[in-house]
Amino acid sequence: MTRLLLALSAFLMLSLVIPPAATPLLAQNGDPAEPAHRIYYSNGTPIASTNKPVAQREREAAEVQASIAECDGGDPGACVNLGRSYELGLGVEQNRPIAAELYQQACEGEIAVACFRLGQLFSIGLDDQAKADAAIALERACSLGSLSGCAKYSVALEHGEGIAAAPAAAATLLKRSCDQGGVDACRMIASTLLDPDRPLADR
């Protein structure tokens, strides 16, 4: 799967929105391949710069080639790096569906940051399935030890985004993540406590 996606990448244009009825990619045997995901929006992921210095472009391209070799060799951490390159357009044409496939592969290899980035990527989508996929990925990231994943998952729990709402469980998870040193969780708690609309007695 990784080799197929990378071989196709040179022919894929940057997708800001992929509707459910989008034409799928073709597998090596000519049969339709399963789409990476349904909808990707431009909010949440910056558009890659097209005005980078030559030296920077060359450095990023070299890093991509190294990540391709290592990812194809079975290193899930390299697949995360490669996914990030595709997500942000670093050394390769920006393509979030390919990034999602690479993150998914690394997440299945129990790489917490891959699950977190996959959840972040899915959360950009506005359809219900995307939100559900985001919640699954973030819960997985949290279970693998990503404190940022726990913080983000607590938001999904609190508001019922892709999962049944559970405000009490969300608050418990957020506090535990902060107690364990999660910067994102602590910032979220601080933001809530300093909310000017919050009653003084509760601050």
TIDO-916083 format. One record per residue (C-alpha): z negated, y negated, x negated; residue in three letters. Coordinates in nm, 4 decimals, always signed. Each point is the difference from the previous one (the first is absolute). Layout:
<rs>
z, y, x, r
Z, Y, X, ALA .
...
</rs>
This chain:
<rs>
z, y, x, r
+0.0000, +0.0000, +0.0000, MET .
-0.0885, -0.2408, -0.2775, THR .
+0.3315, +0.0524, -0.1814, ARG .
+0.1940, -0.0451, +0.3239, LEU .
-0.1743, -0.3255, +0.0838, LEU .
+0.0514, -0.1379, -0.3463, LEU .
+0.3671, +0.0985, -0.0023, ALA .
+0.0534, -0.1826, +0.3259, LEU .
-0.1925, -0.3106, -0.0996, SER .
+0.2949, -0.1646, -0.1732, ALA .
+0.1906, +0.0057, +0.3289, PHE .
-0.2759, -0.1279, +0.2264, LEU .
-0.0337, -0.3683, +0.0868, MET .
-0.3340, -0.1725, +0.0515, LEU .
-0.1256, +0.0824, +0.3510, SER .
-0.2182, -0.2578, +0.1730, LEU .
+0.0261, +0.1770, +0.3360, VAL .
+0.0981, +0.3599, +0.0648, ILE .
+0.0203, +0.0638, +0.3761, PRO .
-0.0715, +0.3437, +0.1472, PRO .
+0.3726, +0.0670, +0.0477, ALA .
+0.0922, -0.0794, -0.3626, ALA .
+0.2629, +0.2244, -0.1612, THR .
-0.1800, +0.2568, -0.2198, PRO .
+0.0779, +0.0588, -0.3648, LEU .
+0.2131, +0.3003, -0.0923, LEU .
-0.1455, +0.2947, -0.1809, ALA .
+0.1845, +0.1557, -0.2957, GLN .
+0.1681, +0.2560, +0.2279, ASN .
+0.1319, -0.2768, +0.2276, GLY .
-0.2449, +0.0686, +0.2813, ASP .
-0.2111, -0.2879, +0.1405, PRO .
-0.3311, -0.0413, -0.1801, ALA .
-0.3207, -0.0863, +0.1839, GLU .
-0.0556, -0.3803, +0.0125, PRO .
-0.2860, -0.1231, -0.2175, ALA .
-0.1596, -0.1982, +0.2836, HIS .
+0.0849, -0.1993, +0.3084, ARG .
-0.0674, -0.3692, -0.0455, ILE .
-0.0632, -0.2199, -0.3047, TYR .
-0.0639, -0.3711, +0.0385, TYR .
+0.0230, -0.2742, -0.2597, SER .
-0.3558, -0.1227, +0.0572, ASN .
-0.2446, +0.1590, -0.2414, GLY .
+0.2360, +0.0828, -0.2874, THR .
+0.1540, -0.2884, -0.1953, PRO .
+0.3747, -0.0100, -0.0481, ILE .
+0.0854, +0.0857, -0.3611, ALA .
+0.0999, -0.2907, -0.2200, SER .
+0.3631, -0.0173, -0.1091, THR .
-0.0628, -0.2562, -0.2754, ASN .
-0.1933, +0.2009, -0.2555, LYS .
+0.0556, -0.0543, -0.3735, PRO .
+0.2228, +0.2585, -0.1648, VAL .
-0.2846, +0.1326, -0.2164, ALA .
-0.2173, +0.0577, +0.3064, GLN .
+0.2787, +0.1807, +0.1841, ARG .
+0.0635, +0.2245, -0.2986, GLU .
-0.3706, +0.0790, -0.0371, ARG .
-0.0355, +0.0863, +0.3684, GLU .
+0.3138, +0.2148, -0.0078, ALA .
-0.1343, +0.1936, -0.3001, ALA .
-0.3300, +0.0572, +0.1815, GLU .
+0.1896, +0.1321, +0.3019, VAL .
+0.1951, +0.2485, -0.2140, GLN .
-0.3236, +0.1230, -0.1569, ALA .
-0.1634, +0.0369, +0.3427, SER .
+0.3033, +0.1926, +0.1330, ILE .
-0.0240, +0.2542, -0.2810, ALA .
-0.3760, +0.0413, +0.0377, GLU .
+0.0103, +0.0143, +0.3806, CYS .
+0.2747, +0.2633, -0.0054, ASP .
-0.2118, +0.1841, -0.2540, GLY .
-0.2802, +0.0326, +0.2550, GLY .
-0.2263, -0.2931, -0.0886, ASP .
-0.1189, -0.1471, +0.3351, PRO .
-0.1376, -0.3092, -0.1733, GLY .
+0.3496, -0.0789, -0.1263, ALA .
+0.1283, +0.0407, +0.3560, CYS .
-0.2461, -0.2706, +0.1064, VAL .
+0.1305, -0.2308, -0.2723, ASN .
+0.3563, +0.0740, +0.1038, LEU .
-0.0861, -0.0620, +0.3643, GLY .
-0.1472, -0.3356, -0.0906, ARG .
+0.3192, -0.0883, -0.1877, SER .
+0.2071, +0.0758, +0.3101, TYR .
-0.2439, -0.1773, +0.2312, GLU .
+0.0010, -0.3217, -0.2027, LEU .
+0.3456, +0.0194, -0.1560, GLY .
-0.1181, +0.0340, -0.3596, LEU .
+0.2826, +0.1278, -0.2157, GLY .
+0.1817, +0.1509, +0.2964, VAL .
+0.1417, -0.1225, +0.3284, GLU .
-0.2828, -0.0556, +0.2473, GLN .
-0.0172, +0.2775, +0.2589, ASN .
-0.3150, +0.0661, +0.1989, ARG .
+0.1105, +0.3265, +0.1664, PRO .
+0.0409, +0.1582, -0.3447, ILE .
-0.3351, -0.1491, -0.1027, ALA .
-0.1601, +0.1640, +0.3024, ALA .
+0.1474, +0.3398, -0.0901, GLU .
-0.1318, -0.0278, -0.3539, LEU .
-0.3454, -0.1110, +0.1150, TYR .
-0.0053, +0.2875, +0.2493, GLN .
+0.0828, +0.2469, -0.2762, GLN .
-0.2782, -0.1339, -0.2226, ALA .
-0.2444, -0.0182, +0.2918, CYS .
+0.0598, +0.3686, +0.0644, GLU .
-0.0896, +0.0453, -0.3656, GLY .
-0.3415, -0.1532, +0.0808, GLU .
+0.0576, -0.3325, -0.1732, ILE .
-0.2218, -0.2441, +0.1894, ALA .
+0.1900, -0.3156, -0.0892, VAL .
+0.3222, +0.1590, +0.1264, ALA .
-0.1577, +0.0658, +0.3396, CYS .
-0.1303, -0.3574, +0.0048, PHE .
+0.3372, -0.1532, -0.0822, ARG .
+0.1677, +0.2268, +0.2543, LEU .
-0.2472, -0.1174, +0.2631, GLY .
+0.0616, -0.3616, -0.0948, GLN .
+0.3737, +0.0533, +0.0263, LEU .
-0.0203, +0.1699, +0.3394, PHE .
-0.2350, -0.2686, +0.1330, SER .
+0.2835, -0.2517, -0.0343, ILE .
+0.1766, +0.1743, +0.2884, GLY .
-0.0780, -0.1184, +0.3502, LEU .
+0.0810, +0.3209, +0.1891, ASP .
-0.2790, +0.2367, +0.1082, ASP .
+0.1165, +0.2856, -0.2207, GLN .
-0.0086, -0.2212, -0.3077, ALA .
-0.3573, -0.1023, +0.0796, LYS .
-0.0987, +0.3638, +0.0492, ALA .
+0.1616, +0.0962, -0.3315, ASP .
-0.1803, -0.2888, -0.1698, ALA .
-0.3362, +0.1155, +0.1348, ALA .
+0.0607, +0.3562, -0.1211, ILE .
+0.0980, -0.1155, -0.3478, ALA .
-0.2925, -0.2417, -0.0299, LEU .
-0.2501, +0.2592, +0.1179, GLU .
+0.1404, +0.2347, -0.2638, ARG .
-0.0286, -0.2716, -0.2650, ALA .
-0.3611, -0.0593, +0.0984, CYS .
-0.0836, +0.3715, -0.0130, SER .
+0.1508, +0.0155, -0.3497, LEU .
-0.2280, -0.2794, -0.1209, GLY .
+0.2007, -0.3198, +0.0492, SER .
-0.2518, -0.2669, +0.0999, LEU .
+0.2861, -0.2341, +0.0895, SER .
+0.1329, +0.2777, +0.2214, GLY .
-0.3391, +0.0280, +0.1694, CYS .
-0.0086, -0.3756, +0.0623, ALA .
+0.3489, -0.0011, +0.1471, LYS .
-0.0714, +0.3106, +0.2066, TYR .
-0.3125, -0.1662, +0.1413, SER .
+0.2234, -0.2742, +0.1411, VAL .
+0.2135, +0.2609, +0.1755, ALA .
-0.3169, +0.1615, +0.1369, LEU .
-0.1439, -0.3281, +0.1189, GLU .
+0.3126, -0.1131, +0.1843, HIS .
+0.1395, +0.3370, +0.1019, GLY .
+0.3202, -0.0366, -0.2033, GLU .
+0.1689, +0.3397, +0.0040, GLY .
-0.3301, +0.1708, +0.0745, ILE .
-0.2689, -0.0121, +0.2671, ALA .
-0.2168, -0.3087, -0.0418, ALA .
-0.3472, +0.0668, -0.1421, ALA .
-0.1638, -0.3334, -0.0923, PRO .
-0.3366, +0.1531, -0.0939, ALA .
+0.1611, +0.2545, -0.2323, ALA .
+0.2166, -0.2764, -0.1469, ALA .
-0.3043, -0.2145, -0.0789, ALA .
-0.1780, +0.2956, -0.1626, THR .
+0.3024, +0.0849, -0.2117, LEU .
+0.0468, -0.3610, -0.1058, LEU .
-0.3648, -0.0363, -0.1056, LYS .
+0.0060, +0.3279, -0.1906, ARG .
+0.3166, -0.1049, -0.1825, SER .
-0.1579, -0.3314, -0.0969, CYS .
-0.3199, +0.1728, -0.1148, ASP .
+0.2133, +0.2209, -0.2251, GLN .
+0.1599, -0.3037, -0.1627, GLY .
+0.3086, -0.0474, +0.2150, GLY .
+0.1062, -0.3616, -0.0552, VAL .
+0.2243, -0.0107, +0.3068, ASP .
-0.2760, +0.1309, +0.2251, ALA .
-0.2544, -0.2486, -0.1345, CYS .
+0.2422, -0.2877, +0.0463, ARG .
+0.0633, +0.1057, +0.3592, MET .
-0.3722, +0.0135, +0.0712, ILE .
-0.0562, -0.3380, -0.1644, ALA .
+0.2855, -0.1515, +0.1998, SER .
-0.1570, +0.1249, +0.3214, THR .
-0.3462, -0.1274, -0.0918, LEU .
+0.1353, -0.3451, -0.0909, LEU .
+0.2145, -0.0308, +0.3128, ASP .
-0.0817, -0.3479, +0.1412, PRO .
+0.0332, +0.1387, +0.3508, ASP .
-0.2688, +0.2603, -0.0667, ARG .
-0.3480, -0.0888, +0.1383, PRO .
-0.2340, -0.1249, -0.2725, LEU .
-0.2533, +0.2711, +0.0842, ALA .
+0.2588, +0.2662, -0.0862, ASP .
+0.1121, -0.1506, -0.3326, ARG .
</rs>
